[in-house]
Amino acid sequence: MTCSLDNIPDQLIYDLTARVTDDMTAQAVGNPTPVPVLATPVLLGLCEKAAAEALLPFLDDQCLIVGVNVSLTHHSPTPVGSTVTIHVTLAARDGNKFTWDITGHDDFGDIVEVRLTSAVISQKALERRLQATMHS
């Protein structure tokens, strides 16, 4: 099965908002910093989630969104309790690949700029690739 991408508009914009909790801190993901701030890997996860949520309404249940490439600049720390808003804009599309320009801010200002490329693939294609990887 291949995923139909015909109904995905050329222009997509989406916002995701999240409150920073203790389990999102640098220390919670293994960084020894004692300062309770939002971890960069968690921030990237929020960016990927926002891009995926922008696409999901246009995909059927057997389609998955996977990350392909990312460039991220994390500008400033975000403390626990702050609200983070991630804004994604579809910048380019090439077949099943979607490139996103992403910005984010917290209660104090801009915190992140990201260029993310994701791909839409079928669940069966991912399962086949996983099996091939595990048996090579």
Secondary structure as GFF3:
##gff-version 3
##sequence-region A 1 136
A	DSSP	beta_strand	13	19	.	.	.	ID=ss1
A	DSSP	three_ten_helix	22	24	.	.	.	ID=ss2
A	DSSP	three_ten_helix	27	29	.	.	.	ID=ss3
A	DSSP	alpha_helix	40	55	.	.	.	ID=ss4
A	DSSP	three_ten_helix	56	58	.	.	.	ID=ss5
A	DSSP	beta_strand	63	74	.	.	.	ID=ss6
A	DSSP	beta_strand	83	94	.	.	.	ID=ss7
A	DSSP	beta_strand	97	106	.	.	.	ID=ss8
A	DSSP	beta_strand	109	122	.	.	.	ID=ss9
A	DSSP	alpha_helix	123	134	.	.	.	ID=ss10
###
